[in-house]
Amino acid sequence: MTPAFQTVFDLTSKPDIIRPAYWFIAIFVIAGMGLVGLAWLAIRRRWRWRRSLPIFAAAWIGICGYIIATDVRYTADIREAVKLGHIDKTEGCLAYFRPGSQTGTKTVAGNEEWSVNGLVFSYGAGEVRPAFHSVSTAGGLVRGDSRVRVSFVVSPAYGRREIVKLELASHACPMARLVNAFDQP
């Protein structure tokens, strides 16, 4: 008997909604504009730290520009892969399940992680990404006894599996090996 799957996340039906997080990018752009303004004032008014602030502003703009360009390219690659149907799929019971931290963490140690058919999927609540990232401790529906059908795209920019469609059959499998949060599987 095939379990009844419920679609809990789907970007495959509307790939045009896969976009960069413009609001998040705007935070760094506004900070960069503020630094440029301060650097200009520092030079114009001959402030004591007038030499270091323009260097810091230039470094900020360079680093943020590279990161923003990478993120925009990465998101466009995922959108194109979904539009062209270059999506990988897998289905099965979870081999292990590690619940994620309810709040974002600075490292991937707090990410929710699970494995199905030898493929590992990892995502965190604090991540700003165009794919599934709802952890179980913050309302996400994946649990250790879920049977999952996952459609994903391997991101060429970051080399990770981005979940673009997730279907679940709750309580359809034996409980997977539970790994404590922040522990290695």
C-alpha positions in Angstrom: 0.0 0.0 0.0 1.4 3.4 -1.0 1.2 6.0 1.7 -0.7 9.2 1.0 1.7 12.0 0.4 0.9 15.6 1.4 2.8 18.4 -0.5 4.2 20.7 2.2 6.5 22.8 -0.1 6.5 23.3 -3.8 8.6 25.7 -6.0 8.3 23.5 -9.1 4.9 24.7 -10.1 5.9 28.4 -9.9 9.7 28.7 -10.6 9.4 32.4 -11.2 9.0 33.0 -7.4 12.5 31.7 -6.9 14.3 35.1 -6.3 17.1 36.4 -4.3 16.2 37.9 -0.9 16.2 41.5 -2.0 15.4 42.8 1.4 18.4 41.0 2.9 20.7 42.4 0.1 19.3 45.9 0.7 20.6 45.8 4.3 24.1 45.4 3.1 23.7 47.9 0.3 22.4 50.6 2.7 25.2 49.9 5.2 27.7 50.3 2.3 26.1 53.6 1.3 26.3 54.8 4.9 30.0 53.8 5.0 30.7 55.7 1.8 29.0 58.8 3.2 31.0 58.6 6.4 34.2 58.1 4.4 33.4 61.2 2.3 32.7 63.2 5.4 35.9 61.9 7.1 38.0 63.1 4.1 36.1 66.4 3.7 36.2 67.4 7.4 39.7 66.0 8.0 38.7 63.6 10.7 41.5 61.8 12.5 40.5 58.4 11.0 40.0 59.7 7.5 42.5 57.3 6.0 41.2 54.0 7.4 37.5 54.6 6.8 37.7 54.8 3.0 39.7 51.6 3.0 37.2 49.9 5.2 34.3 51.2 3.0 36.0 50.0 -0.2 36.6 46.6 1.4 33.0 46.4 2.5 31.7 47.2 -1.0 34.1 44.8 -2.6 33.3 41.8 -0.3 29.5 42.5 -0.2 29.4 43.0 -4.0 31.1 39.6 -4.6 28.7 37.9 -2.1 25.6 39.5 -3.6 26.7 38.6 -7.1 27.3 35.0 -6.1 23.9 34.8 -4.4 22.0 36.3 -7.4 23.8 33.9 -9.7 23.1 31.0 -7.4 19.4 31.8 -7.2 19.2 32.3 -11.0 20.8 28.8 -11.5 18.3 27.2 -9.2 15.4 28.9 -11.0 16.7 27.9 -14.4 17.2 24.3 -13.3 13.6 24.1 -12.1 12.3 25.8 -15.3 14.2 23.3 -17.5 13.2 20.3 -15.3 16.7 19.5 -14.2 15.5 18.3 -10.9 16.6 15.2 -9.0 14.1 13.1 -7.0 14.3 10.6 -4.2 11.8 8.9 -2.0 12.0 6.8 1.2 12.2 6.6 4.9 14.7 8.6 6.8 18.0 6.9 7.9 18.6 9.4 10.6 17.0 12.7 11.8 18.6 15.6 13.6 16.2 18.4 14.6 17.4 21.9 13.9 17.7 24.8 16.2 14.6 26.9 16.4 16.6 30.1 16.0 19.3 30.6 13.4 22.9 29.7 14.3 26.2 31.1 13.0 27.3 27.7 11.8 25.7 24.7 10.2 25.9 22.8 13.5 22.3 24.0 14.3 20.9 22.9 11.0 18.2 20.3 10.7 19.6 17.3 8.9 18.3 14.0 7.6 19.2 11.3 5.2 17.2 9.4 2.7 18.6 6.8 0.3 22.2 7.9 1.2 21.5 11.6 0.3 21.9 14.1 3.1 19.7 17.2 3.3 20.6 20.0 5.7 18.9 23.4 6.2 18.6 25.9 9.0 15.9 28.3 10.4 18.2 31.3 10.1 19.2 30.8 6.5 18.1 33.2 3.8 17.7 30.8 0.9 15.3 30.3 -2.0 14.5 26.7 -1.0 12.9 24.8 1.9 14.3 25.6 5.3 11.5 25.1 7.8 12.9 23.2 10.8 10.8 20.9 12.9 11.3 22.8 16.1 9.9 26.0 14.5 6.8 24.4 12.8 8.4 22.3 10.1 6.7 19.1 9.3 9.6 16.6 8.7 9.8 14.2 11.6 11.8 11.0 12.3 9.0 8.7 11.2 8.1 10.6 8.0 8.3 9.1 4.6 9.6 11.8 2.2 9.5 12.4 -1.5 12.0 15.1 -2.2 12.7 17.0 -5.4 15.9 18.9 -5.3 18.5 20.8 -7.3 22.2 20.7 -6.5 23.4 24.3 -6.2 26.4 24.8 -8.4 27.5 27.9 -6.4 27.4 26.2 -2.9 27.4 22.5 -3.8 24.4 21.6 -1.6 21.0 20.1 -2.2 18.3 22.7 -2.3 14.8 21.2 -1.7 12.4 22.7 -4.3 9.5 20.3 -3.6 8.8 18.3 -0.5 6.0 15.8 0.0 5.5 13.9 3.3 3.6 10.9 4.5 3.5 11.4 8.3 4.0 8.3 10.5 4.5 6.1 7.5 7.9 4.7 8.5 9.6 3.3 11.6 11.3 6.0 13.7 14.7 7.0 12.2 17.8 7.1 14.3 17.5 10.3 16.3 20.6 12.5 16.5 20.6 15.2 19.2 20.7 18.8 18.0 24.3 20.0 17.4 25.7 16.5 17.4 27.2 14.8 14.3 25.1 12.0 12.8 
